[in-house]
Amino acid sequence: MTQFVTFGETPLWLSPPRRGRLERTRELRVRADGIESNAAVAAHALGTQAVWASVLPDSSLGRRVRSAVDAQGVQTDVSWADPAGCRQGLVFGESTRPPREQQRLHDQTGTAVAAATPSDLPMDRVHDADMLLTGSNTAVLSQASAETTTALLRAGQGGGARTAVALEYAAALDSPEVYRGVFEELATHVDIVFLREADARAALGLDDRWRDLASRLTVTYGLDIAVVFRPGHGAVAIEDSPRASLVHERSGIDTNPVDTAGGYGAVVGGVCNALLDGADIATALDTGLAAAGLVRTLDGPFLSATDAEVDAALDRLVDGQ
């Protein structure tokens, strides 16, 4: 049995070095960066058996993505598509600090995942998984990817897995109306939702603050757990139980980040790792925020951490430092 299966598109991110501008750079750094693969890497780094599944073009760019995830020790289960009929997704971005806003240019039309069908996916792993995760940015790529992602979650629930969706909003991929419709369909097959407060406002039209937002999501969509990330590095989680809704609020770890890439995926992977270990949601939230704090000390989106480093990060959360 596989503990944790994630499915999704992992684009190649191209960005100027040293926080430069796209319009002026003469070189670009290349990295593989997707919420589902980042979460699998984070969970694996914390001790979970994790598999990232996807569909990639059988090309040098597709192989670049797989090798990047493979190098982190995560199992990959990839279906290879004919590159004549699809592309590798790309994102061009600038890494910035305030007051400069981050720039992201998505080039993800006609990607391999956009044409994926359930037969392209490792359904045996899905049926045997303890937990299954996918993301909204994968589902909105096309009608086919929305249907495939829904089928995956339905199959996971049918096999007894806990199912989770990470909501991200990218205006370049589709409209808020499409995101909202896709999310509402996915949510009928989901136990756990992760999202940022700003994405809930932009994609779902919800203006609630984080605590009220988490409560509304659990009630509206019948979720077991909703985790909402606040502005900054904190989060709130609500767990709906037969007796009462339990609210857990945490502050994150303040760091002078080396790189902000991967923070979202690390916290999602950290929470999933702890839940799979049998932790309660409060402990799981601590683990996720510790993972997010650690990944911001690294160059790139992939978490790598020793047990001692994780323990030290957890101590900082507990001590409120």
N, C-alpha and C positions, 0 to 999 in steps of 0.2 A: 504493500500500500504506500502511496505517495502522500506525504503530509500536506504539501502546499503546491498547487498548480496555478500559474498565472498565464493569461493569454492576452496578447495585444501587439500592436504595431510599435516597433522601436525605430524611430527615424535616426538618421545620421545628422548630428548637429555640427554645423560649421560656423566658427566664430573667430574674429580677429584675436590675436594674442594681446596680452597686457591691456585689456579693456579698451581696445582700439575701436575705430568706426569701420563699418562694412564698406562705406563708400571710399575709404582712403587706404585700406589695408592692402598689402602685397602678398600676404600669406593668410591661411586659414587653418585653425586647429580643427581636427575631426574627432568626434566621439559618438558612441552609441548612447542614446538617452531616451528612455521611455518609462512611464510610471510603472508598468507591469514588470518589466525586466529589472528595473531598479529595486522594486519591492522584493522580487525573488532573490536578488543579490543580498539585500539587507537581511532578509530572513535567514538565508544560508549562512551569512557571516555570524549570526547569533545562534546558530546551531540547528536550524530547521532543514529537513530534506526538501529542497525546492526544485521545481521544474518550470522553466519558461517555455511556452509553446507559441509558435507564430508561423506565418507563411512569408517567405522571403523570395525575391527573384534570384534565380540561379545565375548570379553575376558577381563580379568582384565586389560591388558595393553590398550586396546581400551577404556575401561571405564575410565581409568586414564586420557587419553587425553580429553575426553569430560568433565569430572568433572573439569579439570583445566580451560577450557575455560568457562564453566558454572559459575564458581566461580567469574569470572570477570564481570558478569552481562549481557554478550552477549547472545542473543538467539542462540541456536544450533539446527540444523536440520540434524540429522545423520541417515543414513541407516546402519543397522547392518548386517554384513556379517558373514557367517559360518566360525569360526576360523580354521576349518579343511582344508579349501581351500585357506586361505590367512594369512597374517601376519600383525603385527603392525610395521610400519617403525621405525627404530632406527638410531640415529647418535651419535657416540662417539667423543667427542671433548675435546680439551684442551683450557682453557681460558688463554691467554698470554698477555704480553706486549713486545714491541720491546726491544731487537733485536730478541727475539724468535718469530717464525712464528706460527700462529694458525694451529692446526692439527684437521682435520675432517675426520672421517671414516664413510662413509654412508653404512648402511645396510638396503636397501629399495627395495630389489628384492621380487616380489610376494606379495606386500602389497594390502590391500583392495581397495585403490583408483586406483591401476594399473588395476584392473578388472572392474572398475565402468562403468556403461552404463547410458545414459540419464534417464532411468526409475528409477534409484537409487536416482535421484536428485529431489529437490522440485521445479519442473518446474513452479508451480503456483506462487511461490515467485519470480522466475526468470522473468516471464512475467510481474509481477507487480512492479519490482524493478525500482528505479530511477537510480541506478548505480550498476554495476556488476564488480567484480574483481577476477582474478585468476592469477596463476603464472606459469612460464616456468618449474620450477622443478616438478610441478604436471603433466604437459603435457608430459614431456619426460620420465615418468616412464614406459610407454608401448605404443604400437600403439593404444590400446583401450582407454587409458587415453587421448592421443592426440586427438582422434576422439570425445571423450565425452566432452573434454574441448572446442573444436571447436564448437560442437553442442550447448553447453551452451552459448557461446558468440553470436552465430548466433541467438539463441532464445531471448537472452537479447536485442540485437539490434532490432529484430522484434517487441518486446514489447515496444520499445521506450526508453530503458535504455541507459545511457552512459556506454561504456564498457572499461575496463582497464586491462592491463597485466603488471605484475612486472617481469622483466627478472632477474634471478639469474643464475650463472653458477657454477655447481659442476662437476668437471672432473670425479669424481667417479660414477656419474649417467649415463653419456653418452658422446659421442664425440662432438666436436664443430660442426661437420657436421650435426649431428642429431639435436642439439640445433638450428642451423641456419634454417634447414628445418621446424622444428616445429614452430619457431618464425615467419617465413615468412607466414605460413598458418594461425596462430592465428592473425597476424597483419592485415589480410584482413577483420577481423571482429571486429577491435579494434579502439576506438577513442583516447585513452590515453595510452602511454607507459611510464613506469618507468624503469630506469636501471642505473647501475653504469658504469662509464667510463671503468674500468678494465674488467667488464663482457662483454661489447660491443667489446672490443678488443679480448678477449679470445673466446667468443662464436660466434660472428658475423664477426670477422676478420676486424673490422673497427678501423683504427688508428687515426681518427680525435680527436682533443681536444674537450672538453665538448660543447663549443658553436657551433662549426661546426658539431659536432656529432648530437646534437639536431636538427639542421637545416636539416641535411641529412635524419634523420629518418622521419621527418614530410613530406618531399618531396617524399622520396622513397616509403613510406607506406601509404601516404595519411592520416596522423594522424591529429587530431585536436590539440593535445598537446603532447609534448615530454618533460619529466623531466629527466635530467641527473645529477647524483650525482658525484661531483668531489672528488679527493683525499682529505682527511680531512673531513670536515663536511658541506661544501657548496654545492650549486646546481645551475643549470641553467634550465630555462623552456622556451620553445618556443611555442607560441600559433599561429596557422595558421588561419588567418581570411581572408574574401574576400578582405579586403583593404590592409593588410600588415601582415607580420610575426612579432609578438611582442616578444622581447627577454627580459627576466627578470633574473638577476643574483643576488644571495644572498650568503653571508657568514653565516656559522652556528655559534652555540654557543660553545665556548671553555669550556670544562669541564674537571675535573679530574675524569674520569668515575669510578663509582662503578662497572658497568657491561656494556659491549658493546653489549650484546644481545638485539635484539629488535629494534635497531636504524632504520634499513631499514623499517621494518613493521610500526613503529611509524610515520615516515615521509610520507609514502604512505597513511596511514590512516588519518593523519592530513590534507594532501592535499585533499583527497576525501571528508572528512568532510566539509572543507571550500567551496569546489565547490558545494556540495549539499546544502549548506546554501546560495548559490547565489553569493559567493565572486568571484572576478576576480582572474586570475592565480597568480598575484604578491602577493596578500593577502593570497591565498591558499598556496603558497610556504613558506611564512613566518610562517603560522600555522604549516605546516609539519615540518619545521626545529626547531620550538619551541618544538614540541612534541618529536622530536628526541633528543634534548638537555635534556629534562626532563626525558625521559626513561633511559638515561645513568646514571642518578643519583639514579636509583633503582636497586635492585637485581633481575635479571630475565628479560624476554622479554616483559612483559605486562606493558603498560602505565597506571598509576594512577595519577591523578593530579586535584587539585582544580582550580577553575576559577582564583583565585588570582595568583596561580603559573603559569598558562598559560599566564596571562597578564604580569607578571614579565618577563617571558621568551621572550615574544614578544617585550617588552620594550628594552631588551638587544639586540635583533636583530636590532631594529630601531636605537638604540643609537650606534650600532657597537661595543659594549663592548665584 
